[in-house]
Amino acid sequence: MLNKTYPYYLANEAVAANTDLEVTDKFSGEVATRVAMADAAAIDKAIGFAVGAMPALRAFPPFKRQAVLEHCVKRFRERYDELALALCIEAGKPINDSKGEVTRLIDTFKVAAEEAVRIDGEIVNLQISPRAKGYHAYVKRVPIGPCSFISPFNFPLNLTAHKVAPAIAAGVPFVLKPASRTPVGALIMGEILAETDLPKGAFSILPAHRDGADLFTTDERFKLLSFTGSPAVGWELKKKAGKKKVILELGGNAAAIVDGDQAGKLDYVIERLAFGAFYQSGQSCIGVQRILAHTSLYDALREKLIAKTKSLVMGDPKDEKTFVGPMISESESRRLAGWMDSAVQAGAKIVAGGKVDGAMFEATLVENVKRDSDLYRKEAFGPVAILERFDDFDAALATVNDSDFGLQAGVFTDSLAHAHRAWDELEVGGVVINDVPSFRVDNMPYGGVKDSGLGREGVRYAIEDMTEIRLMVMRETW
């Protein structure tokens, strides 16, 4: 079970300032623990400590940063079951998915430990004309300065890790605001970081209400803001961020194309589509929301996918048999149910699922959804997938691109030409061939275009954003 209370972390130290934030068990609805909340004064102090930590972090060599990250990996392994149960309770994530996220947390810190000692520079050849004779140039990467991180509720361990681990590897101090619905995992991470010899002020982890956390965005002492969350909030934060660099990992309504040559592989395709659409109750920005199947296999795929969807167990996320747990809140469930009802009134048909009880939303398949509906155009962020047919592969690509979002897409095909055409034509940050768009490994570049965001995560790519190039030119004689 969770601790009765959790402190926040200010300048590397636990502070039991209050117990103002109630964190609920998302399945039972009962209060599971209480967490300290930071006010504007605490956030301001944390930023000041982060600024003050810069000289010590510059002197904190890569091998020590690596040791910090390796310590975290060791402690995450030792506390694996605790972390998984905390995630299951605070996020309502089925226990098997929770264990998978702890594994990814460990992977992300392992990759960061490796990258910490290979943040290299380069020699720049200036001999492009006679005037540069005798001059040499060198480039190295240096920490950008204090960073502001805002992480979401749906992957409260690993998406937090994708900010924290690169920051430690790069040697930048940070102040993190975890999602107020799911702060416990980040605070356990803070407890483990507090065991290390990171310089004072290197990190602060401060749960705070959104309306009281403007400093995370507006304070000019921050040199970078990294936000993961909804598009509406993300783009508004960018407007307020001023001169700092902004990295946004936002939403999507990801599509998966099933080409006409996949009739003999439908069992595999169905397994992956069901996983991509309904794992952790569809609350993933790269969850499968739109399924485009070639007319030649549409009916067979539809029948198999309906059967698979109906077989998924919905219930208590602590039960290992459960595949679909609760959505993060009843209000989110009501929102999605409203979109679904509107689509049905406009002619859509629910072919599997559709039942809603509080925060519990049954895995649901819908077809004949009009393309101007909220359910089609917006990010569902819940266990609903739309099924549609296509006749022409190029037309299917155009349908995928007919979206305000562009995070990742999946294409099931045996055609190398179609795979490359999808890679060339799809307006997304990543194309996954022969798997769902929900596939992610934690060292790959990850991010989107259009309303899906700016920049890329993935440890090495995040380190590049958290550092900047510094040039030295040397004249050998004068």
N, C-alpha and C positions, 0 to 999 in steps of 0.2 A: 504493500500500500504506500501511498504518498506520505511524506512528513506532514505534520499538522500545520506547519507554517514554513515559509521560505523567505530568506532575506534577499535584498538586491545586492549588487556588487558595485561599489563606488571606488574607483582607483585601486582595484585589485582586492578590496577588502569587503567582507560581508557586513551589511548594515541592516539590522532588523528595525527599520524606521517605523513600521506600522504593519498592520495586517489588512489593509484596505481593499485589496483585490481578491474577490472570491473566484476560485477556479472550480468549475463544475465537472462532474463525471458526465460526459456527453450522452451516455446511454441512460443512466438513471435520472439525470437532471439534478441530483443532489450535490451539495457543496463538498468537493473532495479535499481541498486545501485552501489556505489563504496565503497571499503573497504580498510582500512589501511593494508599495507604489512610490515612484519618484515624482516629486513636484518640480517646478521650474528651477527652483534654487539648487536642487540636487543635480539636475541636468547641467546647469551652468557650471557648477563645481567640477563635474566630470569632464566637461570640455576644457576647462582650465588645466586640470591635471593632465589631460591628453596632450595639450600644447607643451606643458612642462616636461613631459616624458620624452620629447623628441631628441634632445641631446643624448640621454642615456640609451635610447633605442638605436641611435646612430652608432654608438659604441658597443652595441650588443651584437656580437658577430654571428654569421650564418650558422655555425655549428651549434651555438647556444639556442638559436631559434629552432633548429632541427631537434635539439634535445627536448625543448618544450613540447613540440608537436608529438614526438615519440612518447613522452610521458602521458600525454592525452590519450594516445592510441592504447597504451597499456591500461590506463584507468577505465577507459570506455569498455574494454574487453572485460575487466574485472566487474564492472557494474552493468553489464549487458542486460541482464534480466530486469534490473531496476529501471533502466532507461526505457526498455520496451514496455514495461507495465505502465510507467508514467505516461508514455505516449498514448498507449491504449486508452487510458482513463481520460486524460485531458483533451485529446483530439477525437476520441471515439473511433480510432483506427483499429480495424481487426488485428488481433495479436500477431498473426502471421505477417501482415504488412508492417506492423510495428517492429518486429524483429528484423525484417528486411531493411527498414530505414536505419536501425542502429548499425547494421552491417555497412550500409552506405556511409554513415557518419564516420565509421572507422576507416573506410576506404579513402574518404576525402582528406582526412587528416594524414593518412599514410602518404598520399600523393603530395600533399603540401610539405611534409617532412623531406621528401626527395627533392622537391623544387627549391626548398630554402637554400640549398647549397649550390645551386646552379643558375643563379640570377646573373647571367654573364653580360659582358659588354662586347665591343668589337673595335677593330681598327678600321678607320675610314681612309681610303686612298684619296689624297688630295691632288695627286699628280695628273690633273686634267688639262693643265696648261703650264707654260714656263713660269708664270708668276708664282706658282705654288711650290716651286723647287725648294727643297730644304725644309718644308713644313710637313708635320705629321699630325694626325687627328685620332683621338680616342674617344669612345663613348662608353659611359656606364649608366646603369639605372639606379636611381636614388628614391627613397620613400617620398611619396607625394605630400605627406603630412597627416594630421588627424582626420579620421574618416568617421562618417555617420552611417550606421546600418539600421535598416528597418526590415524585419523579417515577418513572414506570413504565418497563418495558423495551420496550413495544410501539410507542410513538411517542417515542423518546428525544430527538428534536429538537423536534418541534412541541408535544408536551405539556409539555416543559420550557419552551419559549418562552411558553406560555400562563400560566406563572407569572412567569418572569423579565421579559418585556417589560412587562407591566402594572406590575410592581414598580418598574422604572426610571421609567416614565411617572408613577407616583404619588409617587415620591421616598421609597420605603421601602427600608431595607437588608434583605438577605436572606442566609440560609444555605441552600444547596441540597444535598440528598443525591440524586444520580442513582442509577438502578438499577444494582446492582453487575454485572449481566450486560451492560449496555449503557451504560457511562459515557463513552465516547470523545467522542460528539457534544457532550455538555454541557461537557466539558473544552476542546474546540475553541472553544466559545462563550465559556468563561472566558478563553481566550487572547486572543480578540478584544475582550472587555470590558476586559481589562487594558491595552489600547492607548489607552483613553479617559481622560478626566480626572475620572471618578467619584471622589468623596471616598474616602479610605482607609477600608476597613471596609464600604463600600457592598455588597460581595458577597463571598461565599466559596462555593466549589463543592468539596464534600468527599465522595468515595466512602467508604462505610463499610458494614460488615456490619450487618444489621438488629439483631442482638443486642447490638451495641455502640453503637447510635445512639439510645438512650433520650432524650438531651438534646434531640433534634429535636422530641420530643413533650412532654416533661415540664417543660422549663426555663421558668420563669415570666417570664423576660426577653423571650421571644417573645410577641407580642400576637396572632399569627395563625398557624395551621397549615393549609397547603393540601396535601392528600394525594390522589394519583391512584394507584389500584391495586385490589387485591381487596377485596371487602366484608368478609371475615373480619378482615383486618388493619385496614382503615379504621375499622370500628366499635370495635375494641379500642383503637386510638389515640385515638379520641374520648373513651373512658372515662378515659384517662390524661392528657388534655390540660389539665385544670384549668380556669382561668378564661379562657383564650384563645379567640378565635373560631376555629371549625373549618370548613373547606370540604372536602367529600369528593366526589370524582368516582370512582365505583365501577363495579360490573359491570352486566351486563344479559343478557337472553336475548331479544333484540329480534325482533319479529314483523313480517312484511309481509303485508298482505291484498291479494289480487287479486280485484277485484269482477267480477261476471258480465258487465259491459259491456266487458270488455277483450279479447274474443276476436279482434278485428281488430288488436290491438296487441301480440300475444304476443311477437313477435320483440324488440321494445324491452323488454318486461317481463322476458323471459328474460335478456337481456344484463345488465340491472341487477340481477336476483336473483343471477345467477352472480357478478357482481362483488361485491355486498354480502355474499354468503355466504363467498366463498373468497379475496378479496384478502388479501394478507399472511398466508396460511394461516389465515384466520379469526380471527386474534388481535387482535380489535377488540371493545371493549365494546358497540359499536353494530353489530357484524356481524349479518347475517341468520341467525338460528338457527331460527326457525319461519316457515314459509310456509303461509298459509291461502288456498286457491284455491277459487272458487265451483264447485259441482258441474258446472255447465253447461260449463265449460272445463277442468275438472281433468285429464281424460285427455290433452287436447291439450297443456296446459302441462307435464304430467308427462313426456310423450314428448320434447318439445323441451328441457326442462331436463336430462333424463338425457343426451341427446346433447351438450348444451353442456358439462355437467360432465365427461363422458368426454373431451372435446376439450381440456381445459385441460392445459397442459404443466407437469409437475412436474420439478424438477431444480435445478441450480446457480443460485443467485440472481444470480450475476454475468452469466449468459447472458440477453440481452434477450428471448429467446423464452420464458423461464420465467415462469409465472404463479403457481405454488404452490412456495414454497421450504420449508425446514425449519421446524418449530416451534422455539420458543426452546430447548428441551432435550428429551432423550429421556424424561426423567421425566414431562414434561407430555404427551408423545405417548402414553406408557403409560397415564397417568390417563384420557385421553379414550378410548383404545381399550378400557379396562376398562368405562367407561360404555356404550360402544357394544355391547360383547359382552353386557352385562347386559340392555340393551334388546332385543337379538336373542333372547336366551334367553326373554324375556317375551313374544315374539310379533312384534317389529318385523322389518322386511324391508329389507335394504340393496339399493337399486335402481341405485346407481352408486358406484364407488369401493370403499372399505373396506380397501384394502391399507395396511399400516403396516410401515415399515422404519426402525428407530431413531427419529430425530427427523423423518423424512419420513413424512407422513401424507397419503394421497391425498384429493383433493376427493371428498366422500362425501355422497350423498343417502340418507335413510332415511324410510320411511313406516310407518304403523301403530305408532307409538311411544306407549306408554301414558303418560298425563299425570302419573303419580306416579313416573316413572323419573327418575334423576339426569340423563339426557341431555335430558329435557324440562324439568325443574324448575330445574336449576342452569345456570350459565353455562358453555357448552361451551368457549369460547375456543380454538377450533380449527376446521379445515375440515370441519365436519359441519353439514348443514342438514336439518331435519325437514319433510316435506311432508304436509299434511292438507287435507281438503276441508270446505266448509261450504255450507249451503243458505240461511241467513238472515243478513243483514248484521249485525243487532243481536246475534245469537248469536256471530258472529265477533268483534265488539268485546268481548263478555264473555269469550271464550276468551283474547284478548290480555291482558285485565286479570287473568286467573287466573294470576298470576305474583307472585313476591316482588319482582320488579324493575319498574322503570318509567323507562327512560332515553329512548329514542326509538322510534317506530313508523313504518312506511311503509304507505301506502294507495294502491293504483292504482285509480282510479275516474274516470268521466266525470260522476258525479252530484255536483252542488254540495251537495245535501242530505246525501249520505253523507259528503262531505268535512267539512262543518260538524259532523255528528253525531260523527264520529271525533274531531274537535278538542274537542268538548264532553265526550265520554264516556271517551276513553282516558286511563288514569291513568299518564301519562308526562310527561317534561319537554318533549318536542317531537314533533309529528306532521308527517311529510313526505308531501305529497300528490303522487302520480305519480312517486315515486322511492323508493329504499330508505331504511331508517332510518340507514344508514351515511353518508348525505350530511351534510356539515358544511362551512360556510364560517366563517372564523375571526373574524368580527366579530359573529356571531350569539350569542344566549344559549344556553349548552349546559350541561346538567346533568339530574339525574333526581330521582325521588321514590321512596318506599319504600326498599328496600335498595340502590337505585342511587345514593344519596348525598344531600348537602345543599349548597345554594347553586348558583351558576351561574358558569361560565367564559365566555369571550368577552371581549375586551380591556376594553371599557367596563364590563362587569359585574364583572370582577375588580378593576378600579380602585375601584369602589364599595365592595367588600369590604375593600380595602387602605387605605381612607381612612375617616374618620369625620366626622360633622357637628359643627361648632362654631358656636354661636350667639353673636351680639352684639346686645344690646338697648340702644338709645340714647334717653335722654330729652332732648328738644330744649331745654327750659328747666327750671330748678330754682331 
